[in-house]
Amino acid sequence: MAAIIQIDALSKTYGSGFQALRDVDLSIEEGEILALLGPNGAGKTTLISSICGITRPTSGQIRVGGYDVLADYRAARRLIGLVPQEIVLEPFTKVRDTIAFSRGIFGLPPDPARVEQVLRRLSLWDKKDAMARELSGGMRRRVMIAKALAHDPRVLFLDEPTAGVDVELRRDMWDIVRALKADGVTIILTTHYIEEAEAIADRVGVINGGRILLMEEKARLMRRLGKKTLRMELRAPLPDLPAALTGKGLDLEPGGQALLHSYDANDGVDIAPLLADVTAAGLGLRDVQTRESSLEDIFVDLLKDTA
């Protein structure tokens, strides 16, 4: 699949001397959902702002749809829709007029039918004549997405799209993102909700200290770095790991309530010898469970390794 965004050796140093981006190379394919993860101050917002033409890079090149974001900024910007984390709407403007105005910013002619289509897609048509100040926080966030889609962009940036919304609305937003992908829109989202990336992303990128630490297909990443943990809950807690179990690949859970054995999810584990060792040590088991590492576990371990 062709790359719709191509970034080469991108760096950004602010006047204070702070280097927000360091030689970033990134290729984003058309039609994919890319989740960009990273702690606060990692460089996520600077990267998005550079692609969208809000921040001018110190060095490097960015192309969107083949257009250089500096030399051909009008053509590049026309392909991009941006939904910032902050909700910024004119409180006394009707929803329908807000979307129509956004089309005009990009020089597009009035198109009431297209405005209606966008509002219906985002379940906002019944709110078309409501003013922004009359809407709930979740509805206002939907209006922000509608504004970004008004000029039919091929790339949509979502900066923390579900921040501050409840679980039900968050899942509704995930459905919206999937529907946009089905229409061929490329979506790049930043999120602090790891389960959001795990639920909807095709690829996951991790950025920290202005560098891309990892960029990989989500399913492949989970297979490559995922671990499983066998948890054997004890009938009675232990103060320490018995000497007889030292060197058996077992750890005592904090609190002493269970024995833990970690293993590669791809290799599996022969549980019989472990159970035999535990029984020989005179320990009784209440329950045995397995837990597979989540994307959050992988993310935390990766940042820990690069700290």
Contacts in CASP RR format, 6 or more apart in sequence:
PFRMAT RR
TARGET T0000
AUTHOR 0000-0000-0000
METHOD contacts of the structure
MODEL  1
MAAIIQIDALSKTYGSGFQALRDVDLSIEEGEILALLGPNGAGKTTLISS
ICGITRPTSGQIRVGGYDVLADYRAARRLIGLVPQEIVLEPFTKVRDTIA
FSRGIFGLPPDPARVEQVLRRLSLWDKKDAMARELSGGMRRRVMIAKALA
HDPRVLFLDEPTAGVDVELRRDMWDIVRALKADGVTIILTTHYIEEAEAI
ADRVGVINGGRILLMEEKARLMRRLGKKTLRMELRAPLPDLPAALTGKGL
DLEPGGQALLHSYDANDGVDIAPLLADVTAAGLGLRDVQTRESSLEDIFV
DLLKDTA
1 29 0 8 1.000
1 30 0 8 1.000
1 31 0 8 1.000
1 32 0 8 1.000
2 29 0 8 1.000
2 30 0 8 1.000
3 27 0 8 1.000
3 28 0 8 1.000
3 29 0 8 1.000
3 30 0 8 1.000
4 28 0 8 1.000
4 29 0 8 1.000
4 30 0 8 1.000
4 31 0 8 1.000
4 64 0 8 1.000
4 65 0 8 1.000
4 79 0 8 1.000
4 154 0 8 1.000
4 155 0 8 1.000
4 186 0 8 1.000
5 26 0 8 1.000
5 27 0 8 1.000
5 28 0 8 1.000
5 51 0 8 1.000
5 62 0 8 1.000
5 63 0 8 1.000
5 64 0 8 1.000
5 65 0 8 1.000
5 155 0 8 1.000
5 186 0 8 1.000
5 188 0 8 1.000
6 26 0 8 1.000
6 27 0 8 1.000
6 28 0 8 1.000
6 61 0 8 1.000
6 62 0 8 1.000
6 63 0 8 1.000
6 66 0 8 1.000
7 24 0 8 1.000
7 25 0 8 1.000
7 26 0 8 1.000
7 27 0 8 1.000
7 51 0 8 1.000
7 60 0 8 1.000
7 61 0 8 1.000
7 62 0 8 1.000
7 63 0 8 1.000
8 25 0 8 1.000
8 60 0 8 1.000
8 61 0 8 1.000
8 62 0 8 1.000
9 23 0 8 1.000
9 24 0 8 1.000
9 25 0 8 1.000
9 59 0 8 1.000
9 60 0 8 1.000
9 61 0 8 1.000
10 21 0 8 1.000
10 23 0 8 1.000
10 24 0 8 1.000
10 25 0 8 1.000
10 26 0 8 1.000
10 47 0 8 1.000
10 50 0 8 1.000
10 57 0 8 1.000
10 59 0 8 1.000
10 60 0 8 1.000
10 61 0 8 1.000
10 62 0 8 1.000
11 19 0 8 1.000
11 21 0 8 1.000
11 22 0 8 1.000
11 23 0 8 1.000
11 24 0 8 1.000
11 57 0 8 1.000
11 58 0 8 1.000
11 59 0 8 1.000
11 60 0 8 1.000
12 19 0 8 1.000
12 20 0 8 1.000
12 21 0 8 1.000
12 46 0 8 1.000
12 50 0 8 1.000
12 55 0 8 1.000
12 57 0 8 1.000
12 58 0 8 1.000
13 19 0 8 1.000
13 20 0 8 1.000
13 58 0 8 1.000
14 20 0 8 1.000
19 210 0 8 1.000
20 41 0 8 1.000
20 43 0 8 1.000
20 46 0 8 1.000
20 210 0 8 1.000
21 43 0 8 1.000
21 46 0 8 1.000
21 47 0 8 1.000
21 50 0 8 1.000
21 57 0 8 1.000
21 210 0 8 1.000
22 209 0 8 1.000
22 210 0 8 1.000
22 211 0 8 1.000
23 211 0 8 1.000
24 47 0 8 1.000
24 210 0 8 1.000
24 211 0 8 1.000
24 212 0 8 1.000
25 212 0 8 1.000
26 212 0 8 1.000
26 215 0 8 1.000
28 34 0 8 1.000
28 155 0 8 1.000
28 186 0 8 1.000
28 188 0 8 1.000
29 186 0 8 1.000
30 154 0 8 1.000
30 184 0 8 1.000
30 186 0 8 1.000
31 181 0 8 1.000
31 184 0 8 1.000
31 185 0 8 1.000
31 186 0 8 1.000
31 187 0 8 1.000
32 181 0 8 1.000
32 186 0 8 1.000
32 187 0 8 1.000
32 202 0 8 1.000
32 203 0 8 1.000
33 177 0 8 1.000
33 181 0 8 1.000
33 187 0 8 1.000
33 188 0 8 1.000
33 189 0 8 1.000
33 200 0 8 1.000
33 201 0 8 1.000
33 202 0 8 1.000
33 203 0 8 1.000
34 186 0 8 1.000
34 187 0 8 1.000
34 188 0 8 1.000
34 189 0 8 1.000
34 201 0 8 1.000
34 202 0 8 1.000
34 203 0 8 1.000
34 204 0 8 1.000
34 205 0 8 1.000
35 189 0 8 1.000
35 190 0 8 1.000
35 191 0 8 1.000
35 196 0 8 1.000
35 197 0 8 1.000
35 200 0 8 1.000
35 201 0 8 1.000
35 203 0 8 1.000
35 204 0 8 1.000
35 205 0 8 1.000
35 218 0 8 1.000
36 44 0 8 1.000
36 47 0 8 1.000
36 48 0 8 1.000
36 188 0 8 1.000
36 189 0 8 1.000
36 190 0 8 1.000
36 191 0 8 1.000
36 205 0 8 1.000
36 207 0 8 1.000
37 190 0 8 1.000
37 191 0 8 1.000
37 194 0 8 1.000
37 197 0 8 1.000
37 204 0 8 1.000
37 205 0 8 1.000
37 206 0 8 1.000
37 207 0 8 1.000
37 299 0 8 1.000
38 44 0 8 1.000
38 190 0 8 1.000
38 206 0 8 1.000
38 207 0 8 1.000
38 208 0 8 1.000
38 299 0 8 1.000
38 303 0 8 1.000
39 208 0 8 1.000
39 303 0 8 1.000
41 209 0 8 1.000
42 207 0 8 1.000
42 208 0 8 1.000
42 209 0 8 1.000
42 210 0 8 1.000
43 207 0 8 1.000
43 209 0 8 1.000
43 210 0 8 1.000
44 159 0 8 1.000
44 190 0 8 1.000
44 207 0 8 1.000
45 159 0 8 1.000
45 190 0 8 1.000
46 55 0 8 1.000
46 210 0 8 1.000
47 207 0 8 1.000
48 82 0 8 1.000
48 157 0 8 1.000
48 159 0 8 1.000
48 188 0 8 1.000
48 190 0 8 1.000
49 55 0 8 1.000
50 56 0 8 1.000
50 57 0 8 1.000
50 62 0 8 1.000
50 69 0 8 1.000
51 62 0 8 1.000
51 64 0 8 1.000
51 69 0 8 1.000
51 80 0 8 1.000
51 157 0 8 1.000
52 69 0 8 1.000
52 77 0 8 1.000
52 80 0 8 1.000
52 81 0 8 1.000
52 82 0 8 1.000
52 157 0 8 1.000
53 69 0 8 1.000
53 70 0 8 1.000
53 73 0 8 1.000
53 76 0 8 1.000
53 77 0 8 1.000
56 70 0 8 1.000
61 68 0 8 1.000
62 68 0 8 1.000
62 69 0 8 1.000
62 70 0 8 1.000
62 76 0 8 1.000
63 69 0 8 1.000
63 76 0 8 1.000
64 76 0 8 1.000
64 79 0 8 1.000
64 80 0 8 1.000
64 155 0 8 1.000
65 76 0 8 1.000
65 79 0 8 1.000
65 154 0 8 1.000
66 76 0 8 1.000
67 73 0 8 1.000
67 75 0 8 1.000
67 76 0 8 1.000
67 79 0 8 1.000
68 76 0 8 1.000
69 76 0 8 1.000
69 77 0 8 1.000
78 106 0 8 1.000
78 151 0 8 1.000
78 153 0 8 1.000
79 153 0 8 1.000
79 154 0 8 1.000
79 155 0 8 1.000
80 153 0 8 1.000
80 154 0 8 1.000
80 155 0 8 1.000
80 156 0 8 1.000
80 157 0 8 1.000
81 148 0 8 1.000
81 149 0 8 1.000
81 151 0 8 1.000
81 153 0 8 1.000
81 155 0 8 1.000
81 156 0 8 1.000
81 157 0 8 1.000
82 148 0 8 1.000
82 156 0 8 1.000
82 157 0 8 1.000
82 159 0 8 1.000
83 141 0 8 1.000
83 144 0 8 1.000
83 145 0 8 1.000
83 147 0 8 1.000
83 148 0 8 1.000
83 156 0 8 1.000
83 157 0 8 1.000
83 158 0 8 1.000
83 159 0 8 1.000
83 161 0 8 1.000
84 144 0 8 1.000
84 159 0 8 1.000
85 159 0 8 1.000
85 160 0 8 1.000
85 163 0 8 1.000
87 137 0 8 1.000
87 140 0 8 1.000
87 141 0 8 1.000
87 144 0 8 1.000
88 144 0 8 1.000
89 98 0 8 1.000
89 132 0 8 1.000
89 140 0 8 1.000
89 143 0 8 1.000
89 144 0 8 1.000
90 98 0 8 1.000
90 132 0 8 1.000
91 131 0 8 1.000
91 132 0 8 1.000
91 133 0 8 1.000
92 131 0 8 1.000
92 132 0 8 1.000
92 133 0 8 1.000
93 101 0 8 1.000
93 131 0 8 1.000
93 132 0 8 1.000
94 128 0 8 1.000
94 129 0 8 1.000
94 130 0 8 1.000
94 131 0 8 1.000
95 119 0 8 1.000
95 124 0 8 1.000
95 127 0 8 1.000
95 128 0 8 1.000
95 129 0 8 1.000
95 130 0 8 1.000
95 131 0 8 1.000
95 132 0 8 1.000
95 135 0 8 1.000
95 143 0 8 1.000
95 146 0 8 1.000
96 115 0 8 1.000
96 119 0 8 1.000
96 128 0 8 1.000
96 129 0 8 1.000
98 132 0 8 1.000
98 143 0 8 1.000
98 146 0 8 1.000
98 147 0 8 1.000
99 115 0 8 1.000
99 118 0 8 1.000
99 119 0 8 1.000
99 143 0 8 1.000
99 146 0 8 1.000
99 147 0 8 1.000
99 150 0 8 1.000
100 110 0 8 1.000
100 112 0 8 1.000
100 115 0 8 1.000
100 150 0 8 1.000
102 147 0 8 1.000
102 148 0 8 1.000
102 150 0 8 1.000
102 151 0 8 1.000
103 109 0 8 1.000
103 110 0 8 1.000
103 111 0 8 1.000
103 114 0 8 1.000
103 115 0 8 1.000
103 150 0 8 1.000
103 151 0 8 1.000
104 151 0 8 1.000
105 151 0 8 1.000
106 150 0 8 1.000
106 151 0 8 1.000
108 150 0 8 1.000
108 151 0 8 1.000
114 150 0 8 1.000
114 152 0 8 1.000
115 150 0 8 1.000
116 125 0 8 1.000
116 128 0 8 1.000
118 146 0 8 1.000
118 149 0 8 1.000
118 150 0 8 1.000
119 125 0 8 1.000
119 127 0 8 1.000
119 128 0 8 1.000
119 146 0 8 1.000
121 149 0 8 1.000
121 176 0 8 1.000
121 179 0 8 1.000
122 142 0 8 1.000
122 143 0 8 1.000
122 145 0 8 1.000
122 146 0 8 1.000
122 149 0 8 1.000
122 176 0 8 1.000
123 142 0 8 1.000
123 172 0 8 1.000
124 139 0 8 1.000
124 142 0 8 1.000
124 143 0 8 1.000
124 146 0 8 1.000
127 135 0 8 1.000
127 139 0 8 1.000
132 140 0 8 1.000
132 143 0 8 1.000
135 143 0 8 1.000
137 165 0 8 1.000
138 165 0 8 1.000
138 169 0 8 1.000
141 161 0 8 1.000
141 162 0 8 1.000
141 165 0 8 1.000
141 173 0 8 1.000
142 176 0 8 1.000
145 156 0 8 1.000
145 158 0 8 1.000
145 161 0 8 1.000
145 176 0 8 1.000
148 156 0 8 1.000
148 157 0 8 1.000
149 156 0 8 1.000
149 180 0 8 1.000
153 185 0 8 1.000
154 184 0 8 1.000
154 185 0 8 1.000
154 186 0 8 1.000
155 185 0 8 1.000
155 186 0 8 1.000
155 187 0 8 1.000
155 188 0 8 1.000
156 180 0 8 1.000
156 185 0 8 1.000
156 186 0 8 1.000
156 187 0 8 1.000
156 188 0 8 1.000
157 187 0 8 1.000
157 188 0 8 1.000
157 189 0 8 1.000
158 177 0 8 1.000
158 187 0 8 1.000
158 188 0 8 1.000
158 189 0 8 1.000
158 190 0 8 1.000
159 189 0 8 1.000
159 190 0 8 1.000
160 190 0 8 1.000
160 191 0 8 1.000
160 192 0 8 1.000
161 173 0 8 1.000
161 177 0 8 1.000
161 189 0 8 1.000
161 191 0 8 1.000
162 169 0 8 1.000
162 170 0 8 1.000
162 173 0 8 1.000
162 191 0 8 1.000
162 193 0 8 1.000
162 196 0 8 1.000
163 192 0 8 1.000
165 173 0 8 1.000
170 193 0 8 1.000
170 196 0 8 1.000
174 196 0 8 1.000
174 199 0 8 1.000
174 200 0 8 1.000
177 187 0 8 1.000
177 189 0 8 1.000
177 200 0 8 1.000
178 200 0 8 1.000
180 187 0 8 1.000
181 187 0 8 1.000
189 196 0 8 1.000
189 197 0 8 1.000
189 201 0 8 1.000
191 197 0 8 1.000
194 294 0 8 1.000
194 295 0 8 1.000
194 296 0 8 1.000
194 299 0 8 1.000
195 294 0 8 1.000
195 295 0 8 1.000
195 296 0 8 1.000
197 204 0 8 1.000
197 218 0 8 1.000
197 295 0 8 1.000
198 218 0 8 1.000
198 294 0 8 1.000
198 295 0 8 1.000
198 296 0 8 1.000
201 218 0 8 1.000
202 217 0 8 1.000
202 218 0 8 1.000
203 215 0 8 1.000
203 216 0 8 1.000
203 217 0 8 1.000
203 218 0 8 1.000
204 214 0 8 1.000
204 215 0 8 1.000
204 216 0 8 1.000
204 217 0 8 1.000
204 218 0 8 1.000
204 221 0 8 1.000
204 295 0 8 1.000
205 212 0 8 1.000
205 213 0 8 1.000
205 214 0 8 1.000
205 215 0 8 1.000
205 216 0 8 1.000
206 212 0 8 1.000
206 213 0 8 1.000
206 214 0 8 1.000
206 215 0 8 1.000
206 299 0 8 1.000
206 302 0 8 1.000
206 303 0 8 1.000
207 213 0 8 1.000
208 303 0 8 1.000
208 306 0 8 1.000
213 302 0 8 1.000
213 303 0 8 1.000
213 306 0 8 1.000
214 221 0 8 1.000
214 302 0 8 1.000
216 224 0 8 1.000
218 295 0 8 1.000
221 295 0 8 1.000
221 298 0 8 1.000
222 295 0 8 1.000
222 298 0 8 1.000
223 265 0 8 1.000
223 266 0 8 1.000
225 293 0 8 1.000
225 298 0 8 1.000
225 301 0 8 1.000
225 302 0 8 1.000
226 264 0 8 1.000
226 265 0 8 1.000
226 292 0 8 1.000
226 293 0 8 1.000
226 297 0 8 1.000
226 298 0 8 1.000
227 262 0 8 1.000
227 263 0 8 1.000
227 264 0 8 1.000
227 265 0 8 1.000
227 292 0 8 1.000
227 293 0 8 1.000
227 297 0 8 1.000
228 262 0 8 1.000
228 263 0 8 1.000
228 264 0 8 1.000
228 265 0 8 1.000
228 268 0 8 1.000
228 269 0 8 1.000
228 290 0 8 1.000
228 291 0 8 1.000
228 292 0 8 1.000
228 293 0 8 1.000
229 260 0 8 1.000
229 261 0 8 1.000
229 262 0 8 1.000
229 263 0 8 1.000
229 290 0 8 1.000
229 291 0 8 1.000
229 293 0 8 1.000
230 260 0 8 1.000
230 261 0 8 1.000
230 262 0 8 1.000
230 263 0 8 1.000
230 269 0 8 1.000
230 271 0 8 1.000
230 274 0 8 1.000
230 288 0 8 1.000
230 289 0 8 1.000
230 290 0 8 1.000
231 253 0 8 1.000
231 258 0 8 1.000
231 259 0 8 1.000
231 260 0 8 1.000
231 288 0 8 1.000
231 289 0 8 1.000
231 290 0 8 1.000
231 291 0 8 1.000
232 258 0 8 1.000
232 259 0 8 1.000
232 260 0 8 1.000
232 261 0 8 1.000
232 274 0 8 1.000
232 275 0 8 1.000
232 278 0 8 1.000
232 285 0 8 1.000
232 287 0 8 1.000
232 288 0 8 1.000
233 257 0 8 1.000
233 258 0 8 1.000
233 285 0 8 1.000
233 286 0 8 1.000
233 287 0 8 1.000
233 288 0 8 1.000
233 289 0 8 1.000
234 256 0 8 1.000
234 257 0 8 1.000
234 258 0 8 1.000
234 259 0 8 1.000
234 283 0 8 1.000
234 284 0 8 1.000
234 285 0 8 1.000
234 286 0 8 1.000
235 283 0 8 1.000
235 284 0 8 1.000
235 285 0 8 1.000
235 286 0 8 1.000
236 284 0 8 1.000
237 255 0 8 1.000
237 256 0 8 1.000
237 257 0 8 1.000
238 252 0 8 1.000
238 256 0 8 1.000
238 283 0 8 1.000
239 256 0 8 1.000
240 252 0 8 1.000
241 250 0 8 1.000
241 251 0 8 1.000
241 252 0 8 1.000
241 259 0 8 1.000
242 281 0 8 1.000
242 283 0 8 1.000
244 277 0 8 1.000
244 280 0 8 1.000
244 281 0 8 1.000
245 259 0 8 1.000
245 277 0 8 1.000
245 278 0 8 1.000
245 281 0 8 1.000
248 274 0 8 1.000
248 277 0 8 1.000
249 261 0 8 1.000
250 259 0 8 1.000
250 260 0 8 1.000
250 261 0 8 1.000
250 274 0 8 1.000
250 277 0 8 1.000
250 278 0 8 1.000
251 259 0 8 1.000
251 260 0 8 1.000
251 261 0 8 1.000
251 262 0 8 1.000
252 258 0 8 1.000
252 259 0 8 1.000
252 260 0 8 1.000
253 259 0 8 1.000
253 260 0 8 1.000
259 278 0 8 1.000
259 283 0 8 1.000
261 269 0 8 1.000
261 274 0 8 1.000
263 269 0 8 1.000
265 292 0 8 1.000
265 293 0 8 1.000
271 288 0 8 1.000
275 285 0 8 1.000
275 288 0 8 1.000
278 284 0 8 1.000
278 285 0 8 1.000
END
